[in-house]
Amino acid sequence: MTSTADRPSSTRTWTTTVRDDTGPIVLAGIRTSWAPLAKQTLITALVVGAAVASSLSPWLLVTSAPWMWTGVAIAVAALAAAAVPARWPGTMRLELLVPALDFFAIGLLRYGTGDSRSVFTTIVVLPLIWVAANPGRWNVLWPVLGTAGALLLPYLIAPTEAQGSEFVRLFTVVIVFGATAAVTNELARQASLQLAAVQRRRRVAEGEIDRAALVQQSLLPTTTAGLPDEVRAVGVCIPARTVGGDFYDWFATPGGAAFTLGDVMGKGVGAGMIAAAVRSLIRSTVDETDPAVAVRRAATGLATGAADLTSGQFTTCFHVRVDRDGHARWVDAGHGLTLLRGADGSVRPLRSGHLPIGVGTSWTAEDTLLVPGDVIVAVSDGVLDLFGGDLDSLDRFEAWVAEHPDPQQVVAGIADLAHAGEHPDDVTVLCVAYRP
């Protein structure tokens, strides 16, 4: 006889999605640090293109080539300045100095390509929007002053007596661009508020999912204490998401112990809720000797108590009751992924033609006599993905089980395969060894 102390403790693995709050911040910082360079690249390209086009096209005016190319040089210098936050994100506060150079560059470009007749004046709207999109109402006044400076710069370079209509036109342009800045600032503010609200809701949802994962984790058995000395049990559950639809369970019965592995179609919280319900309903039949009764009760409970939740979903399940003398009664509800590894190394399936819970209506149990050294290995279909996921994956899995007589090795080996790479489906395995 093997004492409880001599039996290996059960293994339980539950992987959750770890949300590192610094991750999104770091990614946002990277995007923000490169944003000035991306914006300035567009503005510089337009200023350079305007100068080149004015120099080559007979239809565009060049009233002062030196001032025009000076504006281009300033725009290029602004591009170099915009690269600083990309290289050193800690200098992001200097970002708004770059549009100041742009206003100056565009003013010189305007003066060098026809002054009031320049067709490139509207480029000034780009640095205006750049500044106005930042939070704070002062970011409306600041680009308006920059726009006014760009438009009045030619008069500072070459003071002339301008007509009143010219000042009216400039005043109108400044007012229109100021309105553009105000609208841009308000839209940016509303978008920021909406983003903050979405992030709050996301944090609440993530918190609820995390709590659901903890609850589901707590439902998995953590010890074999209370089970008969004649049986050993070990299992692992590795969800593809924070909350999975797979589960395994064991509990003592008057004549021995009961073991269950279930796989709910789908993933996420909905599947996890159904898995918890199936587990609870099966556990409620602790005094029953027929495992088929447990499956029927689970099907009845879900059909009457959670019809909306389980609509269109089903649960495959393998449930076995092992007595101290090695008599095993089991029922397979559409699962078909349970193997009996004999002490001699032979492997044969324990499956039936019954339908899953949520589809079928009746189930009957079958009997198997275990001999010392026999191991029942039940897995979810996610395990087959670890062995190729094709039509031959079950054969490869059976061969792998034949090479691993120790239940602990089976569970640890599957866990290692799951952790070695991405697995699109939940991975669960339950091993029950009869070793009197």
Salt bridges, closest charged atoms under 4 A:
GLU95 OE2 - LYS39 NZ 3.72
ASP115 OD1 - ARG110 NH1 3.30
GLU166 OE2 - ARG169 NH2 2.79
GLU186 OE1 - ARG137 NH2 2.83
GLU186 OE2 - ARG189 NH2 2.87
GLU206 OE1 - ARG19 NE 3.47
GLU206 OE2 - ARG202 NE 2.91
ASP210 OD1 - ARG19 NH2 2.37
ASP229 OD1 - ARG7 NH2 3.48
ASP249 OD2 - ARG279 NE 3.76
ASP249 OD2 - ARG283 NE 2.67
GLU288 OE2 - ARG297 NH2 3.98
ASP323 OD2 - HIS327 ND1 3.65
ASP367 OD1 - HIS327 NE2 2.63
ASP367 OD1 - ARG329 NE 3.14
ASP390 OD1 - ARG396 NH2 2.45
